[in-house]
Amino acid sequence: MHGIITIFKKELSDHFSSYRFLLLFALIAMVSMVTVYMAGLTITKELEGVAKPKFVFLMLFTSSGVGFSLTQFVAFFGPLIGLILGFDTINREKNEGTLSKLLSQPIYRDAVINGKFLAGAAVIAIITVSIVLLISGLGLIMVGVIPGIEEVWRIFIYLIISIVYISFWLGAAILFSILFRSVATSALAALAVWIFFSFFVPLGANAVANALTPDAGESDPDAVIKRAQIGKALSLTSPMELYTDSTATIIDPMRRTTRSFIQVGMMEQLSMARFSGPLSLGQSVLVVLPYIISLIAVTAICFAISYIVFMRQEIRSL
């Protein structure tokens, strides 16, 4: 435990003293503030002279500011935080010869990988919490509405999910840093995985769904439903889709399902008319609980693979 704390403090010091961290934080803060500012202007203009709805503060996170909302921005560009923090975590020390010197000290090898991952996760938590606090302060000034207790809890759960999501990409970047000795190679591999899950998985899911249901059309609504179900199931193999669906449901109380296409019959319409109010926090959590558990599981699996590979490497190669 003492070794983990030592590595943790060392990595935190390295992150906070690097220009990479300062530039990354400044860029993310600037884009987030601009996005929320534009969304706040839109909300203020649309609600002028109208009674403000109950969850107006959460609209700052879901309303589009400059073409995308804050939740969409984090879902798409958030992985870059984890990748940038972790793509050279191990191989940089290998190339500089400091890793072998570090392991010659009374520090266990597992303390190195655990301390580096925990330090990266702590930096991710600091960045996300700071950004959300800045956004909340700006929102209080522009919208002029104090968030309620349920809104605060929803934002807190959103923060936890975001930290886990970005930590997955941190674990993936650390894995490539262990597998490849070249820093450039590990960076390119990490970016390739990000591009694959961001672009090719959604496109591939739609292509496979269309190939498996070629007869889907207006005359066959069952085939349309089947196509949507197949595409959704395949797209859920992407952590980005898991994160997007879970956070969208948590931040938007009016959203009752993670599905983008559902078949609604007469009885369902009557039921929805009777219960047209927003979901409670507990109900929203129950809707997205499988997605949250899946996201935590893939993050743990990714770090476990990194841990096993690092522990089995020959010391001479370090």
N, C-alpha and C positions, 0 to 999 in steps of 0.2 A: 504493500500500500504506500509505503514511503517513496518507492521508486516511481509509482504512478503520479503522485503529487509533484515530485521533482520534475518529471517530464512535462506534466500539465502546466506548471508555472513557466517552464522554459519556452514551451510552444506559444503560450499566451503572450509572453514578452516578445517573441519573434513576430507574431502576427500584428500586435499593436504598434510595433516599431517599424513595420515595413510600409513602404510607399504603396505597395499593392493593396493593402487593407484600406488605407486612407482614400485612394482613388476609387476603389470599389464601393466603399460606403458613401462617398460623396456623389458618385454617379447614381446609385440606387436611390439615395435620399432625394436627389434633384428630380429624377423621373417620377418618383412616387408623389412628391409634393406638387409637381405640375399636373399630374393626373387627377389627384384629389381636388386641387384648386379648380380645375376645369369642371369636374363633376359637381363641386359645390356651387359654382356659378349656375350650372344648369338646374340643379335642384332648387336653388333660391329663386330663380326666374320662374320655374314651373309652379312653385308653391306660393307665389306672391298673391296675397289676398285670399288664400285658401287655408283652411284649417290643416295644420301639419299632421300627417299620419303618425301612428304609434311608433313605428320603427324607422323613422326618417333618418336617424343617425347612421344606421347600417347601410343606407343607400350610398353613402360615401365610398363604401367598399365594392358595391355592385354596379353603380352607375358608370357608364362610359364617359371618360374625360377627353382623351385625345385618340379616340378610336378603340380603346380597350379600357376595361375597369382595372382596379387595383388587384383584385383576385386573379384576373386573367394575366396581368403582368407578372405576378409572383409565380403562377403556374408555369409560365413559359420561360421567364428569365431567372427565376429563383434557382434552378439547377446550376446556373453558371456560378453562383456564389460557392456552392459546395465543390464544384469542379476546380475553380480557381484556388480555393483554399487547400485542396488535397492532391493536385496532380503531380506535385514534386515533393511530397512529404517524405518519402523513403529514398527514392533514387537520387535526390539532391544530396542527401547525407552520404549515400554510397559513393557518389562521384567525388565529393569533397574529402572523403576518408574520415569523416567524423563519426559515422555510425559504428565502425569497428572500435574506435576509441571509447565511444559511449558504452558499448557492450562489454568492454574490458573493465568497466567500473562495477561496483557491487549493485548492479541494477539488472533485474531479470528482463529477458527479452520480451515477455508479454506486457511488461510495464511500459515498454516503448510504444507498442502499437496501441495499447489502451489509452495511454496518456495523450498521444497525438490525436486520436479520434475524439476523446473527450474535450480536448482543447479546441478542436475545430467545431464541435457541436456547441461549445460555450460561446465561441465567436459568432456562430450563426444565430444563437439565441439573443445575444446582445444586439446584433444588427436588426433582427426582426422586431424585437421589443422596442428598440429606439425608433424605428421607422413608424411603427403603429402609434407610439406616443406622439411623435411629431404630427402625424396625420390627424390624430384625435384632437390635438390642440388647435390645428388649423380648422378642423371641422366645427369645433365649438365656436370659433370666431365667426365663421362664415354662415353656418346654419342657425346658430344661436339656440340650440336645443341640447340639453344635458342628457346623455344616454341613461336609460334605466338600468336596473340591476340585471335584467335578463339580457339586455344588449351587451353589457359588460362581460357577462359570462359567455355569450356567443363569441365575442371578440377574443376572449381568453382561450376558448377551445380552438378557434381559428388559428391562434398563435401556436398552440401545441402541435396541431396538425401540420402547420407550415414548417416548424422546426424539424419534425420527424421527416417530412418530405425532402427538405434540403439536405438533411443528414444522410438520407439514402444516397444522394449524389456525391456527398463527401466520402462515404464508404466505397462507392464505385471508383472515385478518383484515387483513393488510397490503394485500392486493389490494383489498378493499372500502374500506379507508382511502384508497387512491389514486383509486378510481373515484368516490367520493362526497365532496363537500366537507363535508357535515354529519356531525358525529360521531355523532349519534343515528341517522341513516340507516345509516351503516356498521355500527354496533352491531346494529341490527335485522336488517340483511341477513346479518351473520355468524351471528346466532342462528337465523335462518330456515334457513340452510344446515345448521346443526348439528341442528335439529329434523327437517329433511327426511331426512338420512342416519341419524338415530337412530331415528325412528319410522316415517316413510312408506316408506322403502326396504324394510325387512323386511315391513311389511304389504302393500306393493305386490307384492313378490316372491311372497308366498303367494297373493295374489289372482290374479296372472297365471298362476301354476302351477296353481291350481285351475281356472281358466277353460280352460287348454289341455289339461287332463287331467280332463274331467268324469266319466269312467267309472272312475276309480281307486277301488278298494275291496278288500275282503278276497278277493273272487273273482278279482281281476286284480292279482297282486303286481307284474307288470312295469309296469303303469300307476302303481302306487304309487312304484316306484323312479324312474320317469321324472318324476313330479311332484316328488319330493324333489330330483332332479338339476336340474330347471328352477329351482325355488325357490332352491337353493344358488347356482347360476350367477348369477342375478339379484341375490341379496343380496351377492355379492362385489363389486358395483359400489360398495359403501359402504366407505370406509376403516375404519370401526368394525368391520365384519365381518372384514376382513383382519387387523386388529390382534388381535381376540378369538381368532380361530382360531390365529394364529401364537403368541401368548403362552401360550395354554392348552396347546398341545402342548409348548412349551419348558419350562414350569414343571411340567407333569405328565408324568413319564417313562413312566407306565403308559398314556398315551394314544398310540395307534398311528396315528391318522388324524385329519384335520381334518373329516371328514365326520360328521355327526350321525346319518346313516341309511345303512347299508350292507347289502347282501344277502350272507349267509354260507351257503355250501353245505357239503357234507360234507367235501370236501377242505380247504376253508378252516378248518373247525372243527378238523380234525386238525392243520393247520399251526399254528393259534393255540394248541392244547394243547401242542404241542412247544416253542413259543417263547413261553411265557407270562410271561417275565420282563420287566422294564422295558427300554425302548429306551435305547441309549447316547446320549450328547450329540450325537455326529456324525450318528447316524440321525435324531434328532429335528430337527436343523438341516436335513437333506436333505428331510424331510417338509414343512417349512414354508418352505423356501428360495424357492419361487415367490411366496409371500405376502409375504415380506420384501422381495424385489426389487420387487414391485408397489407396496408401500407407499413404498419409497424413490423409485420412479419418479413416483408421483403427487405426492409432496412436491416433487421437483425440478421437475416440470411446473408446479405451482401457483406456486412462487417464480419460475420463468422467465417466466410470464405477468405477474406483478407487476413484474418487472424490465423487460420490454419496454414495458408500458404506462407505467411511470414515466419511462423514458428517452425516450419519444416525446411526452410532454406538453409543451405550450408553456411556456417559462419565464415568460411573462407571466401565465399562469394560476396559477403557483406563488406 
